[in-house]
Every structure is written in structure tokens, then in C-alpha cells.
Amino acid sequence: MEKENLEIYETIQQYLAGTLSPKDKTAFDAKMKADPELEAEFLLHKNIDALRYERNDKLQEGLAILQEIQLGDNENITPEPVKIEGKAENPAKRIPMKIGWRQLAGIAATFLIPICIWFLWPDNLYEKYGIHDNLELVEMSGQGSLDKLKLDLQTAYNNKHYGVALGYCETYLKQKLDDYEVQLAKGICLLELDRYSEALTVFKQYAYGSAGDKIKGEWYQAMTYLKQDDKAQCKAILQKLQGQGFKEDTVVALLQEL
């Protein structure tokens, strides 16, 4: 299972990078047509890459504009001829002007601040509030294969390779069904893969645990509805979480934005 999931992840990365051979690409296309879950995982990686490149292009564009402005500050900047009553102004009458560092800073801020906000600020409420803690499965059981599986799971999950991590979660839980931390990680993987009904089932089962587990399970149910833009359901759950001492400031802030 572990090897198969890693091979799928590597194939997706090669496909997106354009390094997959035509024969392998055709075979993978056919495999995706026959496996909707594999296709969903592929589209997730594709969308993430597209968003990353799009934002990088916007940032580079802003930096290029700033560089042009900086270059212009080192020499006289001559305005374009101004047409007056249909005639162009005599170029000999142009008055060269200098842009001081304060003006330059103002122009740079005008271009770069919106770009940086767009680049760094989350696109929606889920991206802003649906932040997951890293897994820390550091305790070793002394069972070599199981410990290796835990390490692979932790690495894939913390690097946001949720399709790969989900496979590890399912394999691990077959051997350690009572590991609530991995159960929660499985639900989060399903949520990030847009498998909402399955994620809700996991979070609801998780909420049957201790009081702390109940609150955390309900929080992730709220996040599942938030990602689907079901603000009413999300808000109803968050209102129950108020005053419970779990992510109190975050719950209040999110309720204000809903």
C-alpha cells in the first residue's frame, strides 16, 4: 500500500511536470477514467500547482514594475509628448524631472502592497481558518514496520500530500484502530481531498470520544461545512463551541466573518 501510494504521487508530479512518457501518460489517463478517486487526487495537485504558479507570476510582475521604477529614478524621466489641439508638443520644450526616494517608495507601495496581500492572504474563509496542526507520531512501538509506517504517514501528512497520507492512515488503522490521532488525520485527509461525506462520518465518530475529542470533532465538522461554503451549518456548530475553551479566539473571529 505504501509503495503504491508513493508511486501514484510520483507519477502525478511527473505528469504535471511534463516528464511522463507519452505511453505512461496515456496509461495514467486511462487509469484516472476508471478511478474517480485517483482523478480527484490528480485534480487537487493540478489546482494547487496552478494556484502556486499564478500567484508567483503576479508577484514577479510586481517586482518587475518596481525594478523599472528604480531604474528610472537613476536618470531623467521625460514625459511622453502631450497633444494640444491635435498637435504634439515640441520635444525640445520638454522639462526633465526626477523622482525622489519618497515618491519612489509611494509608487512601489501602490503596486506591491496589493500584490503581496493577494499573494499571501487566503482566498476564502476555509483557507484562512482551516489550518491543521502537524502530526507528531514520535512514540516508537518497537515494531519496525509499524514505526516506519507512522514515520511515512507523518511525513506525507505534514507535507500536505493528503492523498498519500490517506493511504497510510487506512493501512495503519487496520492495525491500530484505537489511535484517535490518526483517525482525526484520516478525516482531515478526506476533507482536503473534498470527500466531504466521508470526512463528516470520521469527525462524527471521533466526537464520540472524550470531551476534548468531542469538541475537536465538532470543530472539524464546522470546517467541513465551511469548505463547502455552507455557512449556516458551520455557524450553528461554532455557536455551540463558544465558551468551550477550544480555539476560543478563532471561533469568535470566524463567527464575526460568517
C-alpha positions as a printed NumPy array, in Angstrom:
array([[  0.   ,   0.   ,   0.   ],
       [  2.755,   2.465,   0.988],
       [  4.79 ,   1.785,  -2.138],
       [  1.736,   2.026,  -4.384],
       [  0.681,   5.4  ,  -2.937],
       [  4.167,   6.829,  -3.298],
       [  4.338,   5.636,  -6.894],
       [  0.997,   7.343,  -7.63 ],
       [  2.219,  10.594,  -6.079],
       [  5.458,  10.488,  -8.092],
       [  3.526,   9.728, -11.289],
       [  1.23 ,  12.721, -10.706],
       [  4.216,  15.002, -10.173],
       [  5.88 ,  13.72 , -13.356],
       [  2.617,  14.153, -15.266],
       [  2.262,  17.775, -14.118],
       [  5.934,  18.49 , -14.819],
       [  5.59 ,  17.093, -18.356],
       [  8.281,  14.45 , -17.816],
       [  5.996,  11.433, -18.119],
       [  6.482,   9.439, -21.308],
       [  3.583,   9.514, -23.832],
       [  2.939,   5.819, -23.214],
       [  2.82 ,   6.235, -19.413],
       [  0.707,   9.374, -19.748],
       [ -1.874,   7.532, -21.858],
       [ -1.93 ,   4.665, -19.378],
       [ -2.372,   7.044, -16.434],
       [ -5.195,   8.899, -18.217],
       [ -6.998,   5.601, -18.685],
       [ -6.426,   4.706, -15.059],
       [ -7.945,   8.005, -13.91 ],
       [-11.028,   7.482, -16.07 ],
       [-11.594,   4.169, -14.317],
       [-10.85 ,   5.526, -10.834],
       [-12.714,   8.74 ,  -9.797],
       [-10.767,   8.968,  -6.529],
       [ -7.461,   8.931,  -8.384],
       [ -8.762,  11.583, -10.775],
       [ -9.854,  13.738,  -7.816],
       [ -6.399,  13.463,  -6.252],
       [ -4.773,  14.387,  -9.578],
       [ -7.02 ,  17.445,  -9.967],
       [ -6.182,  18.538,  -6.437],
       [ -2.453,  18.519,  -7.205],
       [ -3.087,  20.239, -10.545],
       [ -5.124,  23.023,  -8.941],
       [ -2.537,  23.575,  -6.224],
       [  0.236,  23.858,  -8.814],
       [ -1.833,  26.221, -10.964],
       [ -2.564,  28.483,  -7.991],
       [  1.093,  28.5  ,  -6.969],
       [  2.294,  29.441, -10.458],
       [ -0.419,  32.07 , -10.896],
       [  0.469,  33.801,  -7.661],
       [  4.181,  33.597,  -8.437],
       [  3.574,  35.246, -11.827],
       [  1.68 ,  38.091, -10.157],
       [  4.485,  38.635,  -7.674],
       [  7.138,  38.593, -10.394],
       [  5.11 ,  41.089, -12.396],
       [  5.004,  43.451,  -9.434],
       [  8.725,  43.091,  -8.809],
       [  9.448,  43.813, -12.47 ],
       [  7.399,  47.02 , -12.273],
       [  9.309,  48.077,  -9.174],
       [ 12.634,  47.376, -10.886],
       [ 11.633,  49.556, -13.837],
       [ 10.719,  52.367, -11.466],
       [ 14.028,  52.051,  -9.637],
       [ 15.951,  52.204, -12.898],
       [ 14.023,  55.303, -13.88 ],
       [ 14.989,  57.002, -10.62 ],
       [ 18.652,  56.969, -11.643],
       [ 18.123,  59.046, -14.762],
       [ 15.963,  61.87 , -16.008],
       [ 12.451,  60.738, -16.83 ],
       [ 10.988,  62.502, -19.84 ],
       [  7.222,  62.546, -20.23 ],
       [  5.559,  61.491, -23.439],
       [  4.588,  64.271, -25.884],
       [  1.261,  65.808, -24.919],
       [ -1.149,  66.529, -27.723],
       [ -2.642,  70.018, -27.565],
       [ -5.412,  70.81 , -30.016],
       [ -4.404,  67.84 , -32.143],
       [ -0.67 ,  68.745, -32.246],
       [  2.148,  67.116, -30.368],
       [  4.187,  69.27 , -28.023],
       [  7.664,  70.227, -29.247],
       [ 10.077,  67.661, -27.706],
       [ 12.655,  70.425, -27.25 ],
       [ 10.377,  72.075, -24.726],
       [ 10.105,  69.019, -22.5  ],
       [ 11.248,  69.516, -18.948],
       [ 13.136,  66.571, -17.428],
       [ 12.048,  65.614, -13.932],
       [ 13.45 ,  63.499, -11.143],
       [ 11.563,  61.171,  -8.828],
       [ 12.805,  61.302,  -5.253],
       [ 13.075,  58.275,  -2.989],
       [  9.858,  59.215,  -1.156],
       [  7.899,  59.323,  -4.398],
       [  9.52 ,  56.074,  -5.461],
       [  8.53 ,  54.422,  -2.193],
       [  4.969,  55.635,  -2.65 ],
       [  4.759,  54.278,  -6.191],
       [  6.309,  50.97 ,  -5.128],
       [  3.825,  50.635,  -2.269],
       [  0.947,  51.337,  -4.651],
       [  1.945,  48.358,  -6.792],
       [  3.447,  45.941,  -4.31 ],
       [  1.118,  46.141,  -1.316],
       [ -1.974,  44.892,  -3.236],
       [  0.117,  42.192,  -4.911],
       [  1.603,  40.99 ,  -1.633],
       [ -1.81 ,  40.999,   0.032],
       [ -3.243,  38.984,  -2.856],
       [ -0.273,  36.615,  -2.792],
       [ -0.258,  35.967,   0.931],
       [ -3.87 ,  36.455,   2.02 ],
       [ -6.126,  33.407,   1.857],
       [ -8.641,  33.308,  -0.995],
       [-11.542,  32.223,   1.245],
       [-12.509,  31.631,   4.838],
       [-11.572,  27.962,   4.786],
       [ -8.025,  28.754,   3.663],
       [ -7.829,  31.317,   6.456],
       [ -9.235,  29.187,   9.276],
       [ -8.81 ,  25.58 ,   8.111],
       [ -5.228,  25.31 ,   9.371],
       [ -4.191,  21.888,  10.639],
       [ -1.575,  21.129,  13.256],
       [  1.293,  18.903,  12.184],
       [  1.222,  15.27 ,  13.179],
       [  3.773,  14.273,  15.802],
       [  3.712,  10.479,  15.915],
       [  7.086,  10.317,  17.613],
       [  6.463,   7.441,  20.007],
       [  8.006,   4.275,  18.671],
       [  6.357,   0.935,  19.319],
       [  9.456,  -1.15 ,  18.763],
       [  7.761,  -2.793,  15.785],
       [  9.909,  -1.893,  12.817],
       [  7.278,  -1.994,  10.074],
       [  4.671,  -0.156,  12.131],
       [  7.129,   2.555,  13.154],
       [  8.173,   3.012,   9.53 ],
       [  4.516,   3.344,   8.555],
       [  3.99 ,   6.009,  11.24 ],
       [  7.001,   7.952,  10.015],
       [  5.848,   7.782,   6.38 ],
       [  2.352,   8.859,   7.426],
       [  3.671,  11.787,   9.427],
       [  5.96 ,  12.933,   6.59 ],
       [  3.265,  12.746,   3.905],
       [  0.654,  14.473,   6.088],
       [  2.905,  17.28 ,   7.287],
       [  3.951,  17.952,   3.682],
       [  0.258,  18.161,   2.711],
       [  0.375,  15.122,   0.426],
       [ -3.066,  14.162,   1.635],
       [ -3.787,  11.507,  -0.977],
       [ -0.636,   9.633,   0.   ],
       [ -1.217,  10.232,   3.716],
       [ -4.76 ,   8.854,   3.47 ],
       [ -3.442,   5.533,   2.206],
       [ -1.028,   5.369,   5.125],
       [ -3.818,   6.238,   7.592],
       [ -6.021,   3.435,   6.322],
       [ -3.183,   0.919,   6.45 ],
       [ -2.154,   1.997,   9.941],
       [ -5.693,   1.968,  11.352],
       [ -6.15 ,  -1.627,  10.235],
       [ -3.503,  -2.456,  12.817],
       [ -4.189,   0.266,  15.407],
       [ -7.882,   1.132,  15.188],
       [ -7.866,   2.904,  18.564],
       [ -5.326,   5.546,  17.513],
       [ -7.545,   8.632,  17.679],
       [ -4.858,  10.98 ,  16.398],
       [ -4.543,   9.008,  13.178],
       [ -8.34 ,   8.757,  12.933],
       [ -8.512,  12.548,  13.019],
       [ -5.701,  12.786,  10.449],
       [ -7.678,  10.456,   8.176],
       [-10.716,  12.735,   8.437],
       [ -8.595,  15.78 ,   7.598],
       [ -7.111,  13.996,   4.575],
       [-10.62 ,  13.218,   3.335],
       [-11.634,  16.834,   3.92 ],
       [ -8.657,  18.157,   1.949],
       [ -9.472,  15.727,  -0.869],
       [-13.039,  17.13 ,  -0.976],
       [-14.564,  13.824,   0.134],
       [-16.913,  15.654,   2.461],
       [-19.45 ,  12.999,   3.425],
       [-16.68 ,  10.554,   4.368],
       [-14.869,  13.262,   6.315],
       [-18.038,  14.12 ,   8.271],
       [-18.526,  10.456,   9.154],
       [-14.988,  10.276,  10.573],
       [-15.335,  13.54 ,  12.517],
       [-18.688,  12.494,  13.983],
       [-17.237,   9.166,  15.11 ],
       [-14.239,  10.999,  16.55 ],
       [-16.594,  13.259,  18.521],
       [-17.909,  10.225,  20.424],
       [-14.635,  10.124,  22.388],
       [-13.689,  12.206,  25.408],
       [-14.925,  15.752,  25.962],
       [-11.836,  17.123,  24.246],
       [-12.303,  14.797,  21.309],
       [-15.969,  15.815,  21.046],
       [-15.106,  19.494,  20.756],
       [-12.323,  18.893,  18.229],
       [-14.56 ,  16.585,  16.204],
       [-17.262,  19.269,  16.102],
       [-14.717,  21.9  ,  15.071],
       [-13.726,  19.829,  12.066],
       [-17.363,  19.224,  11.203],
       [-17.69 ,  23.011,  11.093],
       [-14.598,  23.215,   8.862],
       [-16.123,  20.637,   6.513],
       [-19.238,  22.753,   6.085],
       [-17.131,  25.905,   5.75 ],
       [-15.103,  24.423,   2.901],
       [-18.362,  23.64 ,   1.105],
       [-19.442,  27.252,   1.732],
       [-22.354,  26.032,   3.871],
       [-22.079,  28.959,   6.265],
       [-25.344,  28.267,   8.065],
       [-24.311,  24.766,   9.175],
       [-20.825,  25.964,  10.04 ],
       [-22.177,  28.833,  12.128],
       [-24.613,  26.597,  14.004],
       [-21.79 ,  24.316,  15.146],
       [-19.451,  27.176,  16.034],
       [-22.105,  28.781,  18.221],
       [-22.183,  25.567,  20.277],
       [-18.38 ,  25.697,  20.616],
       [-18.355,  29.201,  22.075],
       [-17.256,  29.204,  25.69 ],
       [-15.868,  25.655,  25.495],
       [-12.251,  26.84 ,  25.692],
       [-11.258,  25.352,  22.327],
       [ -9.786,  27.829,  19.82 ],
       [-11.917,  30.451,  21.563],
       [-10.464,  33.5  ,  19.785],
       [-10.594,  31.728,  16.424],
       [-14.208,  30.65 ,  16.917],
       [-15.259,  34.211,  17.787],
       [-13.316,  35.708,  14.859],
       [-14.783,  33.247,  12.369],
       [-18.323,  33.792,  13.637],
       [-17.867,  37.512,  13.066],
       [-16.905,  36.859,   9.437],
       [-19.76 ,  34.467,   8.681]])
